[in-house]
């Protein structure tokens, strides 16, 4: 399961505005996640507000929006701890992602 902090807040500073995985098969019904269920942060902690926009069909990549002040940019990143996001620079990508939802990823 892909997770992120609620409203840009995170108790663990290294998870702030990042994403991480949660192994739902390890959940035992208690309020706390069992040791080892939470994965490491996927992207470095930042002061940007990051939100997932789409996950690739194979579940190995994601597109996320990154807001810093009034500047909104889009990135693609592997869904793996320590991934390095790459800014989407394809012509029209920013405009398309800002006005619609991803229905199919090719």
Beta strands, then each sheet from edge to edge (+ up, - down):
strand 1: 2-4
strand 2: 19-21
strand 3: 49-55
strand 4: 61-68
strand 5: 71-78
strand 6: 86-87
sheet 1: 1+ 2-
sheet 2: 3+ 4- 5+ 6-
end
